[in-house]
Amino acid sequence: MVNEYKKILLLKGLKHIDDFHFSMIKSLLAPDLKLTTKTQQKYDRIKIADLMEVKFQGAACVDKLVELLQDIEIYKDLAKTLKNETLKVAQKMRPEAIPPQERRFQEKAGPATPTSSTNSALRAEKPAKAPVAQKRKTTVKEKTGTKRGKVCREHAEPPCPSEAGTSTLRGPPPPPRTSSSARSSTSLTESQITPTQRQEAARGKILQKDPLTVMVLKTTEPFNYESPERGKSTMFHATVVTSTQFFQVKVLNSDLKEKFTKRKVIIISCYFECKGILEINEASSVSEAGADEQVEPNRIVKRANETPKIDNLYKQASGTLVYGLFMLHKKRVNVKNTIYEIRDNTGKMDVVGKGKWHNIRCKEGDKLRLFCFQLRTIDQKLKLTCGNHSFIQVIKTRKAKINQAALI
């Protein structure tokens, strides 16, 4: 029989953690799992799951991961999901241990339901008998009193989905957020939320109202794209940095291009964030920073310019978003798509170009800077595919320029 707890640990936990935080978790688990510096770098998610299954028996392996994720802001929702999944398995294995009335309450409670060990403590504190009518009356009161606040928080802070496709390779930590008590006082009211913000919130993106001061590192040229929500529109990509971290940014309002000038320090607010990717639209605010609001990125610029190695891409989950500069090794033009084979000293991978990225002007030896490409398994092979917001910047290498000049 499949170990249900290990299944949760691997398929619903470790699979959805980006590289940066996975390396952090391996470092924190090193003493318990007896990992050396070499094995920390070498072991992938499957090997770590194997070790955790042996070291932390049963539900403890998931609980250990939950304990670490609870201290990482962007994975708090994932921690709650793992708690709930663990509880479901526990109920399935010994349903008789939990009274039917309490089991119905837990199912309604959803991801925020405490773990089985917490439930035991709650049962010990409950009075022996509680009048049913009184309990029902209290529940109605609580629902009425919290209904309005709940609506505001759901729109301002929807949970980021845990499915693959939202994570980002080498994704940085998200921008600083206020505490839950402070957030409730700054949450947008129903009348303040725009239709665009509602659409983004429905897709699991978190609205960040607090201002963030960043320095623009680089941008792409504006390009046309089409989506079901916006129809035909124009956008561009940008990379920005603070003193300690960097972010990939989708700017869905091309009128802001002048604001995104290289090395300029700007302040952004009312933007969306999901797994380290920032999204700026018409409802966002972008302004130039004052002389006293400067950013000293230092070493973070080097990290922001790094390209992931291709052998590392094969270790990522399907759905991971990828940004980077790669060498074009081969180009194969088909009827419906073009396969751009990229290569480095660790391996090679196919990039599938469709639509406007079908048969673009480039030659072998050129470099392709990819923005917002997604890892997908096609024909049992992991490939990079384009989406609505994908962009390719062709950079002619010196060798390609020399060959071109010789033909003139």
N, C-alpha and C positions, 0 to 999 in steps of 0.2 A: 504493500500500500504506500502511495506517495505521502511523504511527510508534509502534512498540510501547512504546518508553521514555516517550514523551509520554503514552501511554494509561495507563501505570502512574503517572506523575507526577500526572495529573489525576484519574483515576477511583479510584485506590487510595491516593493521597497527599493532595493538596490538598483533595479533597472531604470528607475526614474530620477536618479541622482546624477547630476552633471559631474564631469571629471574633477573640477576644482574641489567640490565638496566631498567627492568619493575619496580623493587623496587625503583630505583632512580627516575623514572618518577612519581610514586605514591607520593613520598616524595615532589617533586616539585609541584604537583597538590593539595597537602593536604590543603593549605589555601583556594583555590577556591572551592574544593569539600567538605570542612569541614570534613576532615578525621582525626580521632584520631590515636594515635600510634597503638591501638588495631585493628582498622578497616583497617589501612594500611597493616598490616600483614595478615588480614583475607580476604580482598576483592581480587577476582581474576579478570582476564581481562574482563569477561562479566559484572561484577558488575561495574567496573570502566567505561566501555563503556556506561552503563545505566546512570550513574551519569553525564558523560560528555555530553550525548545527552540532558539531562535536563538543565544543566548549560550553555552549549554553543550551542545555537540553530543553526540548519542547518549546513552549511559548516564550521562554526566557530569551531565545535568540532574536525574536521579533521585539520583545520588550527592551532589549539592549539597544537596538537600532532606534526605537522610538525615543529612548532616553537621550540619545545624541541629537536626533532631529528636532526635538523640542527646543533646543537652544539655538537653532538656525532659523531665522525669521521666515525665509521663503519656503521652508519645509514643515512649518507647523501644521498646515492643513494635511500634508501627507502623513505626519505622525498621528493625527486624529483618525485618518482613514485606516492606518495599520492597526491602531487600537481596536477599532470597530470590527475589522476583519478577524483579528485574534479572538475577540469575544464571540463572533459567529461560530468559529470553529469549536470553541469551548462549549458553546450551547449544543452544537451538533453531537459532540462526543459524550456529553453527559447532561442531557436536557432535564433529567429528573432532579438534578441538583439545584435548579433554579425554579421557584414557584411560578406557575403559569401567569399569574397577575403581574409579577415583576418582569417576566420575559416579554410580555406585551408592551410594558412601559419602556424597556430597553430598545425594542424594535422601533418604537416611535421616536425615541431620543436621537437616533442616528449616530453620526461619527463622533459626536461629543460625549457619548456614553462612556462612563468609567470602565476600566478593565475589571476582570472577574475578581481580582484581589480587592479592589476598591469596593465592588458590590458587596462582598462579604462583610466589610467593615460597616457599610451603610445598613445592611440587614441587622447587624448587631445593635445599631443605635436606634432602629425603628421601634416604636411602641408595639406591644403585643397585639392590640386591636385598635383600629382607627375607624370611626364611623364613616361609611362610604359617602353619605350625603355631604358631610363636612369636607372630605377630600375633594369631591367634585366641585364644590363651591369655591375652594381655594384655587383650583386649577383654572376655573373661569376667570377669576379675578386677575391671576397672573397673566393670562393671555391678553386680557383687555388692557392692562396697564403697560404691557411691553410692546404692543402691536406696532405703534407708530415708530418707536425707536428702532425696532427690528427692520422695518421697511427701509429706513435711511441707511442703516449699516449694510443691508444686503446690496443696495445699489452702489454704495461708496466702497465697499470692501468685499466683492465676491471672491470666492476661493479660486485659486489658480488650478486648472484641471491637472490631474496627475498623469493623464495619458501621454505617451511618447508623442513628440511633435511640438511640445512646448519647451522642452529643455534646449539648452544651447551649449555647443562644444566650447570648453574653456570659459563658460559663462561666469561673469563676476558676481559678487554679492549684490543685492539690490540696494537702491539708495536708502539712507537712513529714514526710519519711520517713527512717528510719534507713538507713545504708549497707548494702550487700549482705552484708558480713561481720558486721555487727551484727544484721541481720535473721535470719541463720541461727541465731544463738544464742537469739533470742527467738521463733522460729517455734513454733506450736502443735504438739504431738504428736498422733498419730492419735486417742488416747483423749480429748484435750481438745476436739476439734472437735465441735460439736453438730450434729444433723441440719439445723437451720435454716442454720447456717453452711455446711454442705456444699451445700445447695441454692443459696444465694447465690453461692458460689464457682463452682458449675457454670455459672451465668449470666454469668460473667466479671467479677464484682465483687471488688475487692481488700479483704481484711480488714485493717483498721488497728488494731493492738493498742495502739500508743503513745497516751497521753492528749493531747487537744487542748483548750486553754482558749479559750472563745469567749464573746461576749456575745450574748444573744438580742435580735434587732431587732424581729421580729414573728412572730405565729403565726396559724393559722386555727383555727376551731372544729373539734373532732373530727367526723368523718363516717364513715358506713359504706361499706365497699367489699367486693368479692368477687374472689377470685383462685383459680386451680386449686390452688395450694400451701397457702393458708391458709383457704380457704372464706370464710365471712362473718366480717368482722372490722372493727375501728375504727382509724382513724389520723388524723393531722393533719399539716399542713405548717408549716415554720418557716424563717425566714431568720436566720442567725447571722453574726457578724463577728469577726475577729481584728483586730490592729492594722494589718494590711496587706492582708487579703483577706476576701471574703465567700463564703458557701456557702448554697445551697438545701438544705433537709433534709427527708427523708421520715421521720416518726416513726411507726413501725408498732406502737408500744406506747402506747395512749392513757392508761395509768396514769402516764405521765411528764409529763402536761400541766402539773401544778403546778410542775415543775422548769423548764419553758419559759415563764417569766414575763418580760415585756418589761423590758429593761435589766439583767436578772439575768446574772451571770457564772457559767458552769458549766463543768465538765470532763467531756468525753465520751471514752470509749475502747471498744475492741472493736466498732467500727462498720465499715460497708462504704462504699467510695468507688468511683465510676466516673465519669470525665470531669467532676469538679467537683461532682457530686451526692452528698451523704452520706445514708446510710440507717441508721437506728437501730431495732433490734428488741429482743426480750425478752432476748437474750444480751448486749446492750450494757450499758455502765456509764455512768450519768449522776450526777454529784454537784455540790454547790454549791462554788464556789471560795472559798478563804480570802481574808482581807483583803489579803494581800500578793500575790495573784494577780488583778490587775485588767487590763482591756483598754481601751486608748485608741484607738478606731477612727478618730477625726478625719475625714478626707476620704472614707474608704471607705464611710461610711454613705450619702453622696450617690450613689455608684456602685451600691450595693446597691439603692437605691430607684428607679434609672433604669428606664424602659420602652423596649424596642427600637422603633425606627421601623418602620412597616409596609413601606416600600419596602426596608428592610434585611432584613426577613423573607423577601422574595421572592428574595434572593440566597443564602439558606441551603440546605443540602442537605436532601432529604427525610429525615425521621427526627429532625431537631433538636428538642430539648425547649425550650419557650418559657414564660417567666414574665413577667407584666407587667400594667399597668392600662390598659385601653382603653375608648374611648367607644363605646357601642352606638348604631349609626345606624339599623338596621332589624332586625326580627325576623320570620322566616317559619316558621310552624309546619306541618310536614308530618306524615304518618301515622306514620312511623318515626323521624323526627328533627326537630330544629329548627335552622334556620340563623340564627345571630346575626352580622349584618354589622357588623364593627368598622371604625372609620375614624379617621384622624388627618390632619394637614396634608400627608402624603406619599402617601396612598393609602388603599385599603380592602381588607379580606380577610374571607372567610367562616370562621366558627367553627362546626363541626358538633357539635351536642349530642345525645347518645343516652343511653338508660337514665335514670339519675336526673337528668341534665342536659338532658333533653328537656322543653321548654316550662316553664322555671323562671319564677318571678315577677320580671319585669323589664320596663321600658318603654324606648322610644327616648329617649335623653338620659341614661339611667343609665350608670354606669361598671361594667365587668366586670373584676375582678381574676382573671386566669387563673393557675393553678398546674399545672405539669406537663402542658401540652398539647403535642401532637406535630405537626410539619409533615408532611403527606402529600399526594401528588399524586392528586387525584380528578378524573376526567373531564378530564384534561390540565391541571388547574389546581391550584396549591398552596393547601391549606387547613389550618386548625388542627383537629385531631381529638382527642377525649377518649379516655383509657385507664382502666385500673383505678385509678390513683392521681391522676387529674385532679380538680381542685376549682375551682368558680367562686364568688367572693364578689361579691355585688351591692351596689354603693354608690350610694345615691340622690343625685343632684346637687341643688343648690338649686332649679334650674328645675323638676325633676320633683317636688320636695316642694311647691313653690308651686302647681303644677297640681293635685296631689293634694288640697291643702288647699281649693282653690277648689271642688272637687266635693263636699266634705262639707257 
